[in-house]
Amino acid sequence: MGQQLRVLVAEDELIVGYDLCDTVAEAGYEVEGPYDDISSAMLAFQKNKPDVAILDVQLGDGIVYPLAEQMMAENVPVIFHSGQLTPGEVAQRYPSAQALAKPCPPADVIASVQQALHQH
């Protein structure tokens, strides 16, 4: 098998973050994270570009949109994961991105990652 695909996870609720990372790792992906703030996620992204990113809309130090926009500009598919915004609200702002509402079943998370990689 080729190189493992990397998934960056940014989520400021630790339990949710670790759950997401476990779900992604169990599906056979390499996981970066969970990062609980934009600055650490940004550093990780700049150091080692992931194949896809799962981003909580609201992180410890603010709204994740600037980071998401930078990722999208570099062709990294973004999956938004939010307890505050509905997937529809995210889709209005970023029509090409996927959005998941919290809590999200693990199967849906993996389906979104596979879809993001497939579209890529």
PLY file of the C-alpha trace (Angstrom):
ply
format ascii 1.0
element vertex 120
property float x
property float y
property float z
element edge 119
property int vertex1
property int vertex2
end_header
0.00 0.00 0.00
1.19 3.54 -0.72
1.70 6.24 1.81
-1.06 6.63 4.37
-3.32 9.57 3.78
-3.09 12.21 6.49
-6.07 13.80 8.18
-5.61 16.91 10.31
-8.12 17.27 13.15
-8.76 20.61 14.87
-11.26 20.40 17.73
-11.24 22.23 21.04
-13.36 19.76 22.99
-10.79 17.17 23.99
-13.12 14.20 24.21
-14.67 14.96 20.82
-11.21 15.56 19.36
-9.83 12.26 20.57
-12.96 10.44 19.41
-12.54 11.94 15.94
-8.87 11.00 15.85
-9.63 7.43 16.93
-12.34 7.12 14.28
-10.01 8.38 11.56
-7.09 6.21 12.71
-9.26 3.09 12.87
-10.26 3.69 9.25
-6.59 3.48 8.29
-5.61 7.12 8.00
-2.69 8.87 9.61
-3.92 11.47 12.10
-2.51 14.89 12.91
-4.03 16.31 16.07
-6.32 16.98 17.75
-5.31 20.64 17.80
-7.41 22.80 20.08
-6.56 26.19 18.67
-6.01 27.82 15.30
-2.36 28.67 15.88
-1.29 25.07 16.59
-3.40 23.71 13.72
-1.91 26.35 11.39
1.64 25.40 12.43
0.92 21.72 11.84
-0.61 22.52 8.46
2.38 24.60 7.36
4.85 21.99 8.54
3.16 19.01 6.95
0.26 19.53 4.55
-2.53 17.00 5.21
-4.64 15.31 2.54
-7.85 16.41 4.24
-8.76 18.45 7.33
-11.62 18.13 9.81
-12.08 21.51 11.47
-14.28 22.53 14.35
-15.71 25.92 13.37
-15.09 27.44 16.81
-11.66 26.71 18.27
-10.07 27.88 21.51
-8.70 31.07 19.97
-11.43 31.97 17.50
-13.32 31.03 14.35
-11.51 28.62 12.05
-12.47 30.25 8.72
-9.11 31.97 7.97
-7.29 28.67 8.44
-9.91 26.83 6.37
-9.54 29.37 3.58
-5.78 28.97 3.55
-6.16 25.18 3.38
-8.67 25.41 0.54
-6.36 27.78 -1.33
-3.73 25.05 -1.18
-6.17 22.38 -2.38
-6.69 20.66 0.95
-10.34 19.56 1.25
-11.95 20.79 4.45
-14.73 19.13 6.44
-16.30 21.50 8.96
-17.48 19.98 12.22
-19.69 22.20 14.32
-22.04 22.18 17.25
-23.11 25.79 16.64
-23.64 26.12 12.91
-25.84 23.90 10.81
-24.28 22.22 7.77
-26.52 24.49 5.67
-25.02 27.64 7.17
-21.51 26.41 6.46
-22.48 25.40 2.92
-23.74 28.92 2.22
-20.32 30.30 3.03
-18.24 27.48 1.53
-20.25 25.64 -1.13
-17.38 23.26 -1.94
-16.74 22.17 1.65
-18.53 19.48 3.59
-20.06 20.11 6.98
-20.99 17.75 9.79
-23.13 18.57 12.81
-21.96 17.45 16.24
-22.27 14.84 17.49
-21.52 13.01 14.30
-21.62 9.20 13.99
-18.17 7.75 13.17
-19.45 6.19 9.93
-20.53 9.63 8.71
-17.13 11.12 9.55
-15.34 8.44 7.53
-17.81 8.75 4.65
-17.07 12.48 4.54
-13.30 11.93 4.56
-13.59 9.38 1.75
-15.82 11.70 -0.25
-13.42 14.63 0.26
-10.47 12.53 -0.92
-12.45 11.16 -3.85
-13.49 14.61 -5.07
-9.96 15.86 -4.69
0 1
1 2
2 3
3 4
4 5
5 6
6 7
7 8
8 9
9 10
10 11
11 12
12 13
13 14
14 15
15 16
16 17
17 18
18 19
19 20
20 21
21 22
22 23
23 24
24 25
25 26
26 27
27 28
28 29
29 30
30 31
31 32
32 33
33 34
34 35
35 36
36 37
37 38
38 39
39 40
40 41
41 42
42 43
43 44
44 45
45 46
46 47
47 48
48 49
49 50
50 51
51 52
52 53
53 54
54 55
55 56
56 57
57 58
58 59
59 60
60 61
61 62
62 63
63 64
64 65
65 66
66 67
67 68
68 69
69 70
70 71
71 72
72 73
73 74
74 75
75 76
76 77
77 78
78 79
79 80
80 81
81 82
82 83
83 84
84 85
85 86
86 87
87 88
88 89
89 90
90 91
91 92
92 93
93 94
94 95
95 96
96 97
97 98
98 99
99 100
100 101
101 102
102 103
103 104
104 105
105 106
106 107
107 108
108 109
109 110
110 111
111 112
112 113
113 114
114 115
115 116
116 117
117 118
118 119
